[in-house]
Amino acid sequence: MNTQAAAHAPSSGWLERLFAWRDRLIASDAFRRRAAAFPLTRPLARKAARDLFDLCAGFVYSQILLACVRLDVFRLLADGPLALATLAQRTGLDDDAAERLARAGVALGLLAWRGEQRVGLGQLGAAMVGNEALKAMVEHHALLYADLEDPVALLRGQAGATRLSSYWPYAADRARAGVAAGHALEYSKLMSASQPLIAEELLDAYPLKRHARLLDIGGGEGRFAIAAARRHPHLQVSVFDLPAVAERARAQFAAQGIADRASAHGGNFFTDPLPGGADVVSLIRVMFDHDDASVLAILANVRALLPATGTLVIAEPMAATRGALPMGDAYFGFYLLAMGRGRSRTAEELRALLQRAGFSRVQQVSTRMPLQTGILIANP
Ligand SMILES: C[S@@+](CC[C@H](N)C(=O)[O-])C[C@H]1O[C@@H](n2cnc3c(N)ncnc32)[C@H](O)[C@@H]1O
């Protein structure tokens, strides 16, 4: 059992007996029938049944969302509700299929009825309009969906080559993290699409105004560096990433007209020297891709690079996040398992690794959306 799991285990004998008694009750058919019949416990019994059903059926809900994304339903409804017949014609479905999809979407809160045979956006569907990050993620999940077909084989390490391990080629071998340009293009586009949400969140939570030079390690196509440079016109920014990715960052800097204060460096952060001169370094969604030994190696390199007054910013979704437990522990737990490397860590686990790498002050900064990212600020 790891330390995190141990911290959550019942700590005393009486608590353990209480949980055992509760579990026996819930497992009993007679108790569940009585709980559902008794007016005071009925809402709880219904909620528990609904939660369990949602766990059983969640994969169906995800595929309904995928159908809406692939058929562009949210954009079609963005200007207002449509008659079912019009929706059918615009999506290329027959009338029955369009109605089936509409009913499913309404049941999930993605769509809403707006009169007889007319459907519009529901609250969740409205949030999907123009949300390229989420749409790209929903599409990307087709790979994960296939990889999770036999979750037990995956847990036992018997699933063979997964789709996600081909999608993220650098996950396979840290010494030879060479990535062909085509592969880099595919995953870098996905990362870029989802980066703006994290960039703004991070720049609001930890403004970089007191810093002069930012180095974003594993910075992808440079979306965070560009957002930081836009927010702070005095800031020099640079990205270090695998050569094929750094090349894409360089092109982005030129396209954004900031090439005079932005640079991109290609290399492998395990084997090549990192560019010096930065007083703030960021590692955004990088740590969770790697095992502890690799994380320690990266952190030690960053520590060696930073001046005594320098700052390291780590931003990524973190495990055991209050209100977002399924994200860190269930979703990323299995996503990274399918990818073949890495794990999501609690803020405490990251803090311990930072301290082992020589960072003495580590502070957690709160974010508006911990579901998207947690943030740690570390100083030598
Ligand atoms: C999950 S992506 C995150 C990208 C970006 N920071 C973001 O949040 O959008 C991880 C990044 O680390 C880079 N990377 C992985 N292994 C690397 C290595 N050994 N050396 C340099 N960069 C690496 C990948 O190319 C990729 O751009």
The ligand as a Gaussian input file, in Angstrom:
#p B3LYP/6-31G(d) Opt

LIG

0 1
 C        1.896000      16.291000     -21.803000
 S        2.879000      17.310000     -22.828000
 C        2.674000      18.914000     -22.075000
 C        2.980000      20.045000     -23.007000
 C        2.755000      21.449000     -22.425000
 N        3.583000      21.695000     -21.263000
 C        1.297000      21.612000     -22.078000
 O        0.907000      21.599000     -20.908000
 O        0.519000      21.787000     -23.036000
 C        4.546000      16.885000     -22.328000
 C        5.603000      17.587000     -23.157000
 O        6.881000      17.117000     -22.704000
 C        7.713000      16.908000     -23.838000
 N        8.739000      15.889000     -23.514000
 C        8.528000      14.598000     -23.174000
 N        9.690000      13.953000     -22.961000
 C       10.652000      14.866000     -23.173000
 C       12.070000      14.802000     -23.104000
 N       12.696000      13.686000     -22.766000
 N       12.768000      15.939000     -23.364000
 C       12.131000      17.093000     -23.705000
 N       10.789000      17.219000     -23.781000
 C       10.048000      16.108000     -23.525000
 C        6.757000      16.423000     -24.911000
 O        7.251000      16.566000     -26.228000
 C        5.528000      17.298000     -24.639000
 O        5.548000      18.497000     -25.370000

